């Protein structure tokens, strides 16, 4: 019932909202390397497998307590908040009501979750190391949460850290602060940073016709750039013949936005849409370019368990870190991608391109421009 661990992260559930479970995550032993249990960029950079990630996450015990999202400050909340802001794992002494129930739960948005138990008592056994720039934003009760996210991101606080900070109600105007379920905070951060980056790249020149191809953990992405104003479209499909798709047919899920952006949540692709868009926008900012972007995601048997949208973000980043294939025209770009899809996934991409709202929109805009010129 007792554990002396090092907590690298926290978790806020959504079941029972607005009364939710808040969890302090830690392995059962003190460990200076506990950070590796919550390190998606490190996993991706070091080619960790699905099995590796599941192993790391399954050894994190979720010591949890109930709280209303409009929380009153309490010892448990304050400790969870400090852990969420810390730049490295915090040593904790924990007493549980009873031994953790051994189970593993998966989500398409957040990382896998391991054993859980009701928290009776928790004490900090080390001082949390909280960056001064984070403290400054947290103590500013007149700073809106979206402005705080932008300011911290510009100071090199990663989106992963920001989603933890946001989920524990650390940011925003004093009257608006509340707990945000982890699955919602991940997407909220991707969306907020995406909007900030979109505004930035809209003043840039157009990119050339080109595409990037790469992936991670059986999630392969083809990122196509067209020299036009900002627009974004994601197609997701299970590779034909894979465990998830026994037929030879392509069945796609898709969401898109034009220059003005989305007015509603991307219901079809969900959190993966915002994770993918964020990674693409980071690359466009690095290139100092804007483009209309069509992304094809192929999921293969290698992706044997859902691990969360961090896989999308890191797989897209991996694809975009490779050299692009530069093309001379739209026709060459589309034909090259058709050949790649057939060669790698034994699938025909024609149906995807026929369904593309972004390509249709670009063609209609071109016709209008030609008509009025």
Residue frames relative to the residue before (quaternion, step in Angstrom):
aa qw qx qy qz dx dy dz
X 1.0000 0.0000 0.0000 0.0000 0.00 0.00 0.00
X 0.7135 0.3874 -0.2435 0.5305 3.59 1.26 -0.18
X 0.0275 0.7853 -0.6184 -0.0116 3.54 -1.13 0.60
X 0.2044 -0.7460 0.6264 0.0963 3.51 -1.19 0.74
X 0.1485 0.8428 -0.4880 0.1718 3.52 0.18 1.33
X 0.3944 -0.6523 0.5801 0.2872 3.51 -1.40 -0.25
X 0.2264 -0.8276 0.5041 0.0985 3.57 -0.46 1.21
X 0.1853 -0.8037 0.5563 0.1019 3.60 -0.63 1.10
X 0.8275 0.1110 0.0010 0.5504 3.59 1.18 -0.38
X 0.2866 -0.7132 0.6136 0.1808 3.51 -1.44 0.12
X 0.1557 -0.7821 0.5966 0.0899 3.56 -1.27 0.28
X 0.1127 -0.7674 0.6280 0.0625 3.56 -1.02 0.87
X 0.3155 -0.7678 0.5313 0.1693 3.58 -0.66 1.11
X 0.3551 -0.7339 0.5267 0.2403 3.58 -1.27 0.08
X 0.5000 0.6513 -0.4274 0.3783 3.58 1.26 -0.27
X 0.8069 0.2434 -0.2009 0.4992 3.59 -0.88 0.99
X 0.2776 0.7928 -0.5020 0.2061 3.59 1.33 0.07
X 0.5647 -0.1375 -0.8138 0.0025 1.72 -1.93 1.62
X 0.5851 0.5128 -0.4057 0.4797 3.62 1.23 0.28
X 0.0195 0.8563 -0.5064 0.1000 3.56 -0.23 1.30
X 0.4968 -0.6145 0.5171 0.3288 3.53 -1.33 0.28
X 0.1368 -0.7522 0.6405 0.0727 3.55 -1.01 0.92
X 0.1044 -0.8389 0.5340 0.0128 3.57 -0.64 1.11
X 0.2314 -0.7096 0.6475 0.1539 3.53 -1.15 0.78
X 0.2021 -0.8222 0.5271 0.0727 3.58 -0.50 1.22
X 0.2283 0.7706 -0.5791 0.1370 3.57 -0.94 0.85
X 0.4965 -0.5804 0.5286 0.3705 3.57 -1.23 0.41
X 0.6258 -0.5953 0.3636 0.3489 3.59 -1.20 0.42
X 0.7444 0.3277 -0.1964 0.5477 3.60 1.27 -0.20
X 0.5773 -0.5429 0.4675 0.3916 3.56 -1.23 0.46
X 0.1164 0.7967 -0.5804 0.1221 3.55 -0.88 0.91
X 0.3718 -0.7419 0.5076 0.2318 3.62 -0.56 1.08
X 0.6942 0.4428 -0.2724 0.4978 3.60 1.24 -0.37
X 0.2833 0.7922 -0.5013 0.2024 3.60 1.19 0.40
X 0.5211 0.6555 -0.4050 0.3672 3.60 1.20 -0.48
X 0.6167 0.5890 -0.3529 0.3850 3.61 1.08 -0.70
X 0.5731 0.5871 -0.3773 0.4296 3.62 1.25 -0.28
X 0.7797 0.2305 -0.1037 0.5728 3.60 1.24 -0.35
X 0.4910 0.6856 -0.3764 0.3838 3.57 0.92 0.97
X 0.0911 -0.8627 0.4938 0.0597 3.62 0.55 1.11
X 0.6431 0.5118 -0.3440 0.4541 3.62 0.96 -0.72
X 0.6382 0.5144 -0.3160 0.4778 3.59 1.04 -0.79
X 0.6311 0.5323 -0.3357 0.4534 3.60 0.94 -0.87
X 0.6909 0.4824 -0.2863 0.4560 3.56 0.84 -0.99
X 0.6769 0.5035 -0.2970 0.4473 3.58 0.89 -0.92
X 0.7554 0.3481 -0.1874 0.5226 3.58 1.17 -0.58
X 0.4856 -0.7282 0.3924 0.2827 3.56 1.28 0.54
X 0.1426 0.7854 -0.5818 0.1559 3.59 0.87 0.92
X 0.4104 -0.7169 0.5153 0.2282 3.58 -1.05 0.82
X 0.6882 -0.4191 0.3676 0.4642 3.58 -1.33 0.09
X 0.6567 0.5214 -0.3015 0.4539 3.58 0.93 -0.95
X 0.6306 0.5367 -0.3290 0.4539 3.61 0.98 -0.83
X 0.6872 0.4873 -0.2807 0.4600 3.57 0.85 -1.02
X 0.6516 0.5079 -0.3156 0.4667 3.59 0.91 -0.90
X 0.6368 0.5374 -0.3227 0.4489 3.59 1.01 -0.80
X 0.6707 0.4947 -0.2924 0.4689 3.57 0.93 -0.90
X 0.7065 0.4685 -0.2713 0.4558 3.57 0.85 -0.95
X 0.6552 0.5330 -0.3210 0.4286 3.60 1.03 -0.74
X 0.6799 0.4670 -0.3000 0.4792 3.61 1.21 -0.32
X 0.5327 0.5749 -0.4270 0.4510 3.60 1.27 0.32
X 0.2426 -0.7677 0.5771 0.1369 3.60 -0.70 1.08
X 0.2797 -0.7616 0.5708 0.1262 3.55 -0.88 1.05
X 0.0851 -0.7925 0.6039 0.0007 3.59 -0.18 1.34
X 0.0303 0.8804 -0.4647 0.0898 3.56 -0.11 1.27
X 0.1131 -0.7629 0.6342 0.0537 3.50 -1.34 0.49
X 0.4947 -0.6640 0.4795 0.2905 3.56 -1.21 0.51
X 0.0859 0.7790 -0.6188 0.0528 3.55 -1.12 0.72
X 0.4506 -0.6128 0.5596 0.3291 3.53 -1.22 0.49
X 0.5624 -0.6184 0.4142 0.3602 3.60 -1.01 0.71
X 0.6688 0.3808 -0.2840 0.5719 3.60 1.17 -0.55
X 0.0590 -0.8885 0.4550 0.0037 3.52 0.63 1.26
X 0.3229 -0.6314 0.6546 0.2617 3.48 -1.39 0.41
X 0.5417 -0.6292 0.4321 0.3522 3.57 -0.94 0.79
X 0.0539 0.7753 -0.6250 0.0733 3.55 -0.98 0.93
X 0.6885 -0.4699 0.3385 0.4366 3.57 -1.26 0.26
X 0.6602 0.5138 -0.3108 0.4512 3.60 0.90 -0.93
X 0.6639 0.5039 -0.2998 0.4642 3.58 0.90 -0.97
X 0.6672 0.5180 -0.3103 0.4362 3.59 0.85 -0.96
X 0.6576 0.4964 -0.3120 0.4732 3.60 0.97 -0.83
X 0.6456 0.5106 -0.3193 0.4696 3.60 0.96 -0.86
X 0.6412 0.5234 -0.3229 0.4590 3.59 1.00 -0.80
X 0.6584 0.5065 -0.3170 0.4578 3.59 0.92 -0.85
X 0.6389 0.5143 -0.3259 0.4703 3.59 1.00 -0.80
X 0.6551 0.5300 -0.3132 0.4380 3.60 0.99 -0.85
X 0.7109 0.4480 -0.2522 0.4799 3.59 1.14 -0.61
X 0.5674 0.6512 -0.3695 0.3427 3.59 1.20 -0.50
X 0.4330 -0.7178 0.4924 0.2342 3.55 -1.08 0.78
X 0.7696 0.1399 -0.1270 0.6099 3.60 1.29 -0.07
X 0.6925 -0.4954 0.3049 0.4268 3.62 -1.17 0.43
X 0.2985 -0.7452 0.5793 0.1415 3.53 -1.16 0.81
X 0.4041 -0.7060 0.5231 0.2542 3.60 -0.83 0.96
X 0.0144 -0.8068 0.5891 -0.0415 3.56 -0.91 0.97
X 0.2332 -0.7044 0.6473 0.1746 3.55 -1.31 0.53
X 0.0655 -0.8345 0.5458 -0.0377 3.55 -0.59 1.19
X 0.0918 -0.7422 0.6586 0.0841 3.54 -1.16 0.72
X 0.2052 -0.7973 0.5627 0.0749 3.57 -0.81 1.07
X 0.6050 -0.5536 0.4251 0.3831 3.58 -1.23 0.45
X 0.7683 -0.1346 0.0879 0.6196 3.57 1.08 -0.79
X 0.7145 -0.4408 0.3014 0.4520 3.57 -1.25 0.18
X 0.5740 -0.6135 0.4103 0.3548 3.61 -1.03 0.74
X 0.4173 -0.6535 0.5653 0.2813 3.55 -1.18 0.67
X 0.3527 -0.7586 0.5128 0.1928 3.55 -0.75 1.08
X 0.3450 0.6970 -0.5761 0.2515 3.55 -0.47 1.20
X 0.2370 -0.7509 0.6031 0.1276 3.53 -1.27 0.42
X 0.0653 -0.8073 0.5863 0.0191 3.57 -0.73 1.03
X 0.2392 -0.7811 0.5695 0.0912 3.53 -1.11 0.84
X 0.0772 -0.7791 0.6215 0.0286 3.54 -1.23 0.58
X 0.4614 -0.6607 0.5056 0.3080 3.55 -1.16 0.52
X 0.6910 0.4554 -0.2804 0.4863 3.62 1.26 -0.16
X 0.8132 0.1909 -0.1041 0.5398 3.61 0.60 -1.09
X 0.6689 -0.5075 0.3644 0.4027 3.56 -1.31 0.23
X 0.6452 -0.5089 0.3819 0.4229 3.62 -1.20 0.38
X 0.2441 -0.7671 0.5817 0.1168 3.56 -1.16 0.73
X 0.3316 -0.7774 0.5127 0.1512 3.56 -0.96 0.96
X 0.8318 -0.1908 0.1360 0.5031 3.60 -1.19 -0.56
X 0.1179 -0.8002 0.5852 0.0570 3.57 -1.10 0.69
X 0.0208 0.7808 -0.6236 0.0321 3.54 -1.22 0.60
X 0.5534 -0.6136 0.4525 0.3354 3.54 -1.22 0.56
X 0.3971 -0.7354 0.5094 0.2049 3.56 -0.86 1.04
X 0.1945 -0.7682 0.5979 0.1204 3.58 -0.94 0.92
X 0.8023 -0.0771 0.1073 0.5821 3.56 0.91 -0.93
X 0.0245 0.7842 -0.6200 0.0034 3.58 -1.10 0.68
X 0.0581 -0.7791 0.6243 -0.0009 3.55 -1.04 0.88
X 0.4243 -0.6709 0.5399 0.2799 3.57 -1.03 0.78
X 0.1804 -0.7940 0.5743 0.0846 3.57 -0.89 0.98
X 0.7474 0.1789 -0.1750 0.6154 3.58 1.33 0.17
X 0.5346 -0.6194 0.4607 0.3440 3.55 -1.20 0.45
X 0.4409 -0.6918 0.4957 0.2853 3.62 -0.75 0.97
X 0.3042 -0.7352 0.5797 0.1756 3.57 -0.99 0.90
X 0.0249 0.8262 -0.5564 0.0845 3.57 -0.10 1.34
X 0.4427 -0.7015 0.4843 0.2781 3.64 -0.66 1.06
X 0.5583 -0.6357 0.4155 0.3341 3.59 -0.96 0.85
X 0.6303 0.5398 -0.3471 0.4368 3.61 1.04 -0.70
X 0.6247 0.5105 -0.3318 0.4889 3.59 1.16 -0.61
X 0.6394 0.5300 -0.3213 0.4550 3.58 0.91 -0.92
X 0.6441 0.5408 -0.3207 0.4358 3.57 0.93 -0.93
X 0.6799 0.4793 -0.2873 0.4748 3.60 0.93 -0.92
X 0.6557 0.5222 -0.3082 0.4498 3.58 1.00 -0.83
X 0.7036 0.4634 -0.2704 0.4658 3.59 0.97 -0.84
X 0.6095 0.5482 -0.3554 0.4491 3.61 1.23 -0.32
X 0.1185 -0.8408 0.5271 0.0341 3.58 -0.03 1.31
X 0.6334 0.4906 -0.3433 0.4901 3.59 1.30 0.18
X 0.5760 0.5785 -0.3669 0.4460 3.59 1.32 0.13
X 0.4170 -0.7160 0.5000 0.2520 3.59 -0.67 1.09
X 0.6159 -0.5951 0.3674 0.3626 3.57 -1.06 0.76
X 0.6518 0.5160 -0.3318 0.4459 3.63 0.95 -0.80
X 0.6490 0.5014 -0.3117 0.4798 3.59 1.06 -0.76
X 0.6297 0.5303 -0.3270 0.4641 3.58 1.08 -0.74
X 0.6396 0.5263 -0.3239 0.4571 3.59 0.96 -0.86
X 0.6584 0.5102 -0.3046 0.4619 3.57 0.91 -0.95
X 0.6742 0.5059 -0.2999 0.4467 3.59 0.86 -0.98
X 0.6908 0.4719 -0.2859 0.4674 3.60 0.92 -0.87
X 0.6171 0.5362 -0.3423 0.4632 3.59 1.06 -0.73
X 0.6598 0.5012 -0.2998 0.4729 3.58 1.00 -0.82
X 0.6869 0.4174 -0.2712 0.5295 3.59 1.28 -0.35
X 0.5993 -0.6471 0.3192 0.3468 3.56 1.21 0.69
X 0.3856 0.6308 -0.5565 0.3791 3.57 0.98 0.85
X 0.4192 -0.7552 0.4430 0.2401 3.59 -0.55 1.16
X 0.6358 -0.5286 0.3964 0.3990 3.56 -1.23 0.41
X 0.6016 0.5603 -0.3626 0.4390 3.61 1.12 -0.61
X 0.6596 0.4812 -0.3007 0.4928 3.58 0.97 -0.86
X 0.6553 0.5384 -0.3165 0.4250 3.58 0.93 -0.89
X 0.6551 0.5094 -0.3342 0.4468 3.60 0.95 -0.77
X 0.6233 0.5181 -0.3399 0.4770 3.62 1.12 -0.62
X 0.6555 0.5171 -0.3071 0.4568 3.56 0.92 -0.97
X 0.6733 0.4975 -0.2895 0.4640 3.58 0.93 -0.93
X 0.6686 0.5446 -0.3192 0.3931 3.59 0.87 -0.93
X 0.7149 0.4334 -0.2581 0.4842 3.61 1.12 -0.60
X 0.5682 -0.6559 0.3675 0.3345 3.58 1.20 0.49
X 0.3656 0.7713 -0.4502 0.2624 3.57 1.14 0.66
X 0.7613 0.3823 -0.1778 0.4925 3.59 1.17 -0.50
X 0.6676 0.5317 -0.3784 0.3583 3.53 -1.31 0.37
X 0.6977 -0.4133 0.3594 0.4617 3.53 -1.37 -0.04
X 0.6387 -0.5727 0.3441 0.3816 3.57 -1.00 0.81
X 0.7033 0.4862 -0.2740 0.4404 3.59 0.86 -0.96
X 0.7074 0.4766 -0.2547 0.4556 3.60 1.17 -0.53
X 0.5161 0.6847 -0.4163 0.3027 3.60 1.18 -0.34
X 0.1963 0.7570 -0.6050 0.1500 3.54 -0.94 0.96
X 0.6093 -0.5251 0.4371 0.4024 3.54 -1.31 0.25
X 0.1371 -0.7692 0.6200 0.0713 3.56 -1.08 0.77
X 0.4796 -0.6644 0.4783 0.3159 3.64 -0.66 1.01
X 0.6115 -0.6147 0.3616 0.3426 3.56 -0.93 0.99
X 0.6608 0.5116 -0.3299 0.4391 3.61 0.87 -0.88
X 0.6687 0.4753 -0.3008 0.4862 3.61 1.10 -0.64
X 0.6591 0.5197 -0.3269 0.4343 3.60 0.95 -0.81
X 0.5917 0.5670 -0.3668 0.4403 3.61 1.08 -0.68
X 0.7137 0.4396 -0.2508 0.4843 3.56 0.85 -1.02
X 0.6121 0.5553 -0.3532 0.4384 3.61 1.03 -0.74
X 0.6659 0.4866 -0.2998 0.4796 3.60 0.99 -0.82
X 0.6306 0.5196 -0.3335 0.4702 3.61 0.94 -0.84
X 0.6840 0.4899 -0.2908 0.4556 3.59 0.92 -0.91
X 0.6703 0.5051 -0.3045 0.4504 3.59 0.87 -0.94
X 0.6904 0.4548 -0.2826 0.4865 3.60 0.88 -0.92
X 0.5983 0.5648 -0.3484 0.4491 3.58 1.12 -0.66
X 0.6662 0.4940 -0.3006 0.4710 3.59 0.95 -0.87
X 0.6270 0.5299 -0.3260 0.4687 3.57 1.04 -0.77
X 0.6911 0.4688 -0.2777 0.4749 3.60 0.89 -0.94
X 0.6020 0.5607 -0.3539 0.4449 3.60 1.06 -0.73
X 0.6536 0.5096 -0.3122 0.4643 3.58 0.90 -0.93
X 0.6498 0.5302 -0.3123 0.4462 3.59 1.03 -0.80
X 0.7502 0.4286 -0.2488 0.4377 3.61 0.73 -1.02
X 0.5427 0.6537 -0.4013 0.3421 3.62 1.18 -0.39
X 0.6644 0.4702 -0.3167 0.4871 3.61 1.22 -0.27
X 0.5625 0.6254 -0.3742 0.3905 3.61 1.29 0.00
X 0.5857 -0.5561 0.4574 0.3722 3.55 -1.31 0.34
X 0.6045 -0.5872 0.4070 0.3524 3.55 -1.28 0.44
X 0.4726 -0.6499 0.5205 0.2888 3.56 -1.15 0.70
X 0.5457 -0.5785 0.4819 0.3678 3.58 -1.31 0.19
X 0.6151 -0.4779 0.4500 0.4368 3.56 -1.36 0.14
X 0.3018 0.7438 -0.5513 0.2275 3.59 -0.68 1.05
X 0.0938 -0.7810 0.6074 0.1110 3.54 -1.28 0.24
X 0.2737 -0.7227 0.6171 0.1484 3.50 -1.31 0.62
X 0.0465 -0.7986 0.5994 0.0289 3.58 -1.12 0.62
X 0.3526 0.7060 -0.5603 0.2516 3.55 -0.90 0.95
X 0.0424 -0.8225 0.5667 0.0228 3.56 -1.24 -0.07
X 0.2045 -0.7465 0.6235 0.1107 3.48 -1.42 -0.10
X 0.8611 0.0526 -0.0624 0.5019 3.57 -1.05 0.85
X 0.7192 -0.4679 0.2611 0.4423 3.57 0.89 0.91
X 0.5911 0.4942 -0.3852 0.5080 3.57 1.25 0.43
X 0.0392 -0.8284 0.5574 -0.0394 3.56 -0.28 1.31
X 0.1252 -0.8140 0.5669 0.0164 3.54 -0.91 0.99
X 0.1281 -0.7200 0.6768 0.0844 3.51 -1.12 0.88
X 0.0923 -0.8047 0.5865 0.0055 3.58 -0.53 1.21
X 0.1064 -0.8229 0.5581 0.0002 3.57 -0.39 1.30
X 0.1432 -0.7868 0.5971 0.0623 3.57 -0.84 1.03
X 0.1106 -0.7722 0.6249 0.0323 3.55 -0.94 1.02
X 0.4628 -0.6984 0.4649 0.2861 3.63 -0.88 0.91
X 0.4143 0.6606 -0.5029 0.3729 3.55 0.09 1.33
X 0.6730 -0.4508 0.3614 0.4618 3.57 -1.30 -0.03
X 0.7140 -0.4706 0.3105 0.4150 3.56 -1.28 0.42
X 0.2420 0.6958 -0.6563 0.1629 3.49 -1.13 0.89
X 0.1002 -0.8137 0.5720 0.0255 3.59 -1.09 0.57
X 0.0515 0.7850 -0.6141 0.0626 3.54 -1.01 0.88
X 0.1169 -0.7923 0.5976 0.0371 3.56 -0.90 0.98
X 0.0932 -0.7495 0.6536 0.0483 3.54 -1.05 0.93
X 0.0820 -0.7909 0.6056 0.0302 3.58 -0.85 0.97
X 0.1210 0.7915 -0.5924 0.0888 3.57 -0.98 0.83
X 0.4167 -0.6452 0.5690 0.2939 3.54 -1.26 0.49
X 0.5222 -0.6581 0.4438 0.3119 3.55 -0.84 1.00
X 0.5353 -0.6388 0.4437 0.3295 3.62 -0.88 0.92
X 0.7949 0.2843 -0.2254 0.4863 3.55 -1.02 0.87
X 0.5390 0.6159 -0.4124 0.4000 3.60 1.26 -0.09
X 0.7331 -0.4048 0.3198 0.4432 3.55 -1.35 0.15
X 0.7209 0.4529 -0.2306 0.4712 3.56 1.05 -0.88
X 0.7900 0.1728 -0.0749 0.5834 3.58 1.20 -0.42
X 0.1574 -0.8412 0.5139 0.0586 3.56 0.07 1.33
X 0.6267 0.5339 -0.3422 0.4528 3.59 1.19 -0.43
X 0.5209 -0.6173 0.4781 0.3450 3.55 -1.28 0.09
X 0.5338 0.6527 -0.3895 0.3706 3.57 1.32 0.01
X 0.3495 -0.6865 0.5881 0.2464 3.54 -1.29 0.45
X 0.0364 -0.7635 0.6448 0.0038 3.55 -0.82 1.05
X 0.1137 -0.8541 0.5069 0.0251 3.57 -0.33 1.23
X 0.2277 -0.6923 0.6661 0.1585 3.48 -1.35 0.58
X 0.0348 0.8434 -0.5321 0.0658 3.58 -0.79 0.90
X 0.0056 0.7383 -0.6740 -0.0231 3.52 -1.34 0.53
X 0.0727 -0.8117 0.5795 -0.0024 3.58 -1.15 0.56
X 0.0656 -0.7556 0.6418 0.1139 3.51 -1.39 0.09
X 0.3547 -0.6944 0.5803 0.2350 3.54 -1.22 0.60
X 0.8218 -0.2787 0.1794 0.4635 3.58 -1.34 -0.17
X 0.6916 0.5070 -0.2779 0.4329 3.59 0.99 -0.87
X 0.5035 -0.6534 0.4292 0.3679 3.61 1.20 -0.33
X 0.6096 -0.5633 0.4198 0.3672 3.56 -1.32 0.12
X 0.3051 -0.7333 0.5757 0.1942 3.55 -1.21 0.62
X 0.7808 0.2284 -0.1217 0.5686 3.59 1.22 -0.38
X 0.6681 -0.5052 0.3699 0.4020 3.56 -1.31 0.34
X 0.4619 -0.6720 0.5071 0.2792 3.58 -1.07 0.79
X 0.1984 -0.8525 0.4746 0.0934 3.57 0.33 1.33
X 0.6850 0.5321 -0.3059 0.3926 3.59 0.90 -0.86
X 0.7850 0.2803 -0.1402 0.5344 3.58 0.83 -1.01
X 0.3219 -0.7968 0.4690 0.2039 3.59 1.26 -0.23
X 0.8557 -0.1510 0.1132 0.4819 3.54 -1.17 -0.72
X 0.5769 0.6050 -0.3710 0.4044 3.59 1.15 -0.58
X 0.5802 0.5882 -0.3660 0.4283 3.58 1.14 -0.67
X 0.7239 0.4491 -0.2459 0.4624 3.57 0.82 -1.06
X 0.6185 0.5361 -0.3376 0.4648 3.60 1.11 -0.68
X 0.6655 0.4974 -0.2877 0.4764 3.57 0.98 -0.91
X 0.6586 0.5139 -0.3092 0.4545 3.58 0.88 -0.95
X 0.6333 0.5431 -0.3235 0.4464 3.59 0.99 -0.86
X 0.6792 0.4855 -0.2942 0.4652 3.60 0.86 -0.95
X 0.6375 0.5206 -0.3201 0.4691 3.60 1.03 -0.79
X 0.6781 0.4974 -0.2944 0.4540 3.58 0.90 -0.92
X 0.5936 0.5503 -0.3647 0.4603 3.59 1.07 -0.65
X 0.6647 0.4994 -0.2989 0.4684 3.57 0.97 -0.87
X 0.6497 0.5114 -0.3238 0.4599 3.61 0.92 -0.85
X 0.6316 0.5181 -0.3355 0.4692 3.60 1.02 -0.76
X 0.6345 0.5235 -0.3191 0.4706 3.57 1.02 -0.84
X 0.6962 0.4607 -0.2566 0.4870 3.60 1.06 -0.83
X 0.2744 -0.7604 0.5149 0.2855 3.56 1.30 -0.52
X 0.5366 0.5886 -0.4054 0.4487 3.56 0.96 0.98
X 0.1886 -0.7127 0.6429 0.2079 3.52 -1.36 0.22
X 0.0035 -0.7949 0.6057 -0.0337 3.55 -1.22 0.50
X 0.4021 -0.5861 0.6115 0.3475 3.49 -1.40 0.12
X 0.1353 -0.8383 0.5282 -0.0060 3.55 -0.61 1.19
X 0.0660 -0.7610 0.6451 0.0212 3.55 -0.86 1.05
X 0.0925 -0.8119 0.5763 0.0040 3.57 -0.72 1.12
X 0.1448 -0.7617 0.6273 0.0734 3.56 -0.98 0.94
X 0.1062 -0.7870 0.6068 0.0349 3.58 -0.83 1.05
X 0.0739 -0.7812 0.6197 0.0159 3.57 -0.82 1.06
X 0.1670 -0.7904 0.5863 0.0602 3.57 -0.74 1.12
X 0.1453 -0.8160 0.5582 0.0374 3.58 -0.70 1.12
X 0.7506 -0.4091 0.2924 0.4286 3.57 -1.37 0.08
X 0.5464 0.6379 -0.3950 0.3722 3.57 1.15 -0.57
X 0.6685 0.4542 -0.2863 0.5146 3.59 1.16 -0.65
X 0.0264 -0.8837 0.4665 -0.0294 3.55 0.45 1.29
X 0.7804 0.1074 -0.0913 0.6091 3.60 1.28 -0.15
X 0.4857 -0.6574 0.4744 0.3268 3.62 -0.97 0.74
X 0.1507 -0.8271 0.5402 0.0377 3.57 -0.79 1.04
X 0.6623 -0.4862 0.3204 0.4715 3.60 1.24 -0.15
X 0.6406 -0.5724 0.3584 0.3654 3.57 -1.24 0.41
X 0.4489 0.6575 -0.4804 0.3679 3.61 1.20 -0.05
X 0.5861 0.5776 -0.3715 0.4300 3.61 1.12 -0.64
X 0.6304 0.5220 -0.3238 0.4746 3.59 1.01 -0.83
X 0.6735 0.5070 -0.3035 0.4441 3.58 0.77 -1.04
X 0.7345 0.4304 -0.2508 0.4608 3.58 0.78 -1.00
X 0.6180 0.5282 -0.3523 0.4636 3.62 1.07 -0.61
X 0.6486 0.4944 -0.3140 0.4861 3.59 1.01 -0.81
X 0.6262 0.5290 -0.3366 0.4634 3.59 0.98 -0.78
X 0.6401 0.5201 -0.3244 0.4631 3.59 0.97 -0.84
X 0.6453 0.5185 -0.3189 0.4615 3.59 0.93 -0.91
X 0.7244 0.4563 -0.2424 0.4563 3.57 0.89 -0.98
X 0.5967 0.5596 -0.3684 0.4418 3.61 1.23 -0.20
X 0.6181 0.5382 -0.3375 0.4631 3.58 1.29 -0.28
X 0.6165 -0.5398 0.4053 0.4054 3.58 -1.22 0.33
X 0.4042 -0.7200 0.5049 0.2518 3.60 -0.95 0.83
X 0.3995 -0.6236 0.5954 0.3114 3.51 -1.38 0.19
X 0.1924 -0.7991 0.5630 0.0864 3.59 -0.44 1.22
X 0.1467 -0.8011 0.5789 0.0399 3.57 -0.91 0.98
X 0.4999 -0.6837 0.4550 0.2751 3.56 -1.23 0.47
X 0.8065 0.0978 -0.0294 0.5823 3.60 1.21 -0.37
X 0.6632 -0.4780 0.3889 0.4248 3.55 -1.32 0.19
X 0.6444 0.5360 -0.3237 0.4389 3.57 0.93 -0.90
X 0.6654 0.4959 -0.3080 0.4652 3.58 0.93 -0.88
X 0.6343 0.5385 -0.3223 0.4514 3.58 1.00 -0.85
X 0.7031 0.4640 -0.2735 0.4643 3.58 0.79 -1.01
X 0.6624 0.5013 -0.3139 0.4597 3.60 0.93 -0.81
X 0.6269 0.5328 -0.3339 0.4600 3.59 1.03 -0.77
X 0.6741 0.4858 -0.2923 0.4735 3.57 0.97 -0.87
X 0.6015 0.5491 -0.3564 0.4578 3.60 1.04 -0.72
X 0.6643 0.5026 -0.2968 0.4669 3.58 0.93 -0.91
X 0.6470 0.5244 -0.3121 0.4572 3.57 0.99 -0.87
X 0.6634 0.5089 -0.3012 0.4584 3.59 0.91 -0.94
X 0.6594 0.4973 -0.3071 0.4729 3.58 0.98 -0.82
X 0.6879 0.4969 -0.2810 0.4482 3.57 0.92 -0.95
X 0.7648 0.3924 -0.2065 0.4674 3.60 0.86 -0.94
X 0.8315 0.2257 -0.0785 0.5015 3.58 0.93 -0.85
X 0.3882 -0.7463 0.4638 0.2779 3.56 1.33 0.14
X 0.5465 0.5973 -0.3828 0.4450 3.55 1.06 0.82
X 0.3870 -0.7017 0.5509 0.2333 3.53 -1.22 0.57
X 0.2962 -0.7940 0.5129 0.1374 3.56 -0.69 1.14
X 0.4060 0.7416 -0.4644 0.2636 3.61 1.26 -0.18
X 0.6643 0.5235 -0.3076 0.4359 3.57 0.93 -0.95
X 0.6153 0.5404 -0.3431 0.4600 3.57 1.07 -0.73
X 0.7025 0.4676 -0.2822 0.4562 3.57 0.79 -0.99
X 0.6014 0.5522 -0.3595 0.4518 3.59 1.12 -0.59
X 0.7118 0.4543 -0.2499 0.4738 3.58 1.08 -0.73
X 0.4971 0.7048 -0.4119 0.2940 3.59 1.22 -0.28
X 0.3016 -0.7565 0.5571 0.1624 3.56 -0.63 1.16
X 0.6328 0.5486 -0.3336 0.4327 3.58 1.09 -0.67
X 0.6519 0.4921 -0.3162 0.4825 3.60 0.95 -0.83
X 0.6317 0.5268 -0.3250 0.4666 3.58 0.99 -0.84
X 0.6566 0.5190 -0.2964 0.4601 3.57 0.96 -0.93
X 0.6468 0.5175 -0.3165 0.4622 3.60 0.97 -0.87
X 0.6650 0.5054 -0.3047 0.4577 3.58 0.95 -0.90
X 0.6589 0.5029 -0.3083 0.4668 3.58 0.98 -0.83
X 0.6349 0.5244 -0.3242 0.4656 3.58 1.03 -0.78
X 0.6300 0.5352 -0.3224 0.4613 3.58 1.04 -0.84
X 0.6539 0.5127 -0.3091 0.4627 3.58 0.97 -0.90
X 0.6494 0.5150 -0.3169 0.4610 3.58 0.97 -0.86
X 0.6426 0.5254 -0.3145 0.4606 3.57 0.97 -0.90
X 0.6696 0.4969 -0.2920 0.4684 3.57 0.94 -0.93
X 0.6369 0.5488 -0.3232 0.4344 3.57 1.05 -0.82
X 0.7550 0.3992 -0.2115 0.4752 3.57 0.92 -0.94
X 0.6300 0.5464 -0.3519 0.4251 3.62 1.18 -0.31
